[in-house]
Amino acid sequence: MIKTAAEVCPLCEGTGWKTLPANPGSHKNTNTSTNASSNKDRRVTRCDCQLRARAGTLLSAARIPKRYEHCELASYTTDFPGAHPSLAFAYVSAAKFAQEYDPRAGTGLLVIGKIGTGKTHLAVAIIKELILNKGIACLFYDYRELLKEIQNSYNAAVQTTELDVLRPVFETDVLVLDELGAVKPTEWVWDTVSLILNTRYNNNRTTIITTNFEDQPAAGANGSGSAVRAATRAETLGDRIGERMRSRLHEMCRVIKMEGEDFRQKFRSASFR
């Protein structure tokens, strides 16, 4: 399709490349050879229109749920007004993470907090920042949805394989795995979590994880705690993903703990007053 004049970028004239300003002092003389020398020394780079197009493509491929498409770092403090002080620290940590992101480091985030404290908002805001400002490929997956897609791939009637589902999860530069531990643990679940986290760890890929479960050992880990006490206490991250994978997360991620009340419940209750 031929682009109209209005659709052609004025910076690159549709080539995808723009000319960088010449280095000051690169030409000392003003003789007739100046023009030829200028053309020789001219440098080009990808035009902004190409960067915007790439960002748009990456954003569409990131699988961000519609409910969270509006999430930005800039809107976090307004969406959670008067929040617990730990949320302010979480915001600063998230903004710094996005600003200083280094793909060579492979260090991610483990964001822990109760329902409604803004964990998913913050995780989505980070990857949007990375996509739009740095052109980093990111992928969002709800933990439950990912496991369901993997299970569905075993159905012969479904035209997909387990590797088709897992390949982008393994290969994306930054993965958000939302609500880790939300599925009742089984051997298959533990094996699948182990495969995902270990593969990304070994490939030095950055993973951002959110969870509602406290970052505490599994019941009976290291021989601690009585059976009665273990049966009555709240489940922990160790219970849901196993101690080995919990230990791996500590190698992969910096921990951000978010405290406070459920803002969705708070505002829902206020609307009925």
Number of C-alpha atoms within 10 A of each C-alpha: 3 6 8 7 10 7 10 15 15 11 14 18 13 16 12 17 17 18 13 12 9 13 11 7 7 10 15 8 9 8 8 8 10 13 11 9 12 14 10 9 12 12 14 13 11 14 19 15 18 16 16 15 13 17 21 15 14 19 22 11 13 22 14 21 12 8 8 14 14 13 21 19 21 11 13 17 14 10 14 16 10 10 16 14 11 14 25 16 14 20 22 12 16 20 18 12 16 19 14 9 18 11 13 9 11 19 20 25 22 24 26 23 23 17 20 18 22 24 27 22 20 24 26 26 25 26 27 27 17 21 23 18 14 15 19 21 22 27 24 22 19 20 20 16 12 17 17 12 15 18 14 17 17 13 11 9 8 9 10 15 16 13 12 12 17 15 11 13 24 20 16 19 19 26 25 29 22 24 21 21 24 16 15 11 14 11 9 11 16 17 13 14 19 18 15 14 19 17 15 22 21 10 13 17 22 25 25 22 25 26 23 21 21 16 20 14 19 19 22 13 13 9 7 11 11 10 10 8 11 14 10 8 9 11 18 18 22 21 22 22 24 20 18 11 20 20 12 14 20 15 12 25 19 15 18 20 19 23 19 15 15 15 17 14 12 11 10 11 10 9 8 6 5
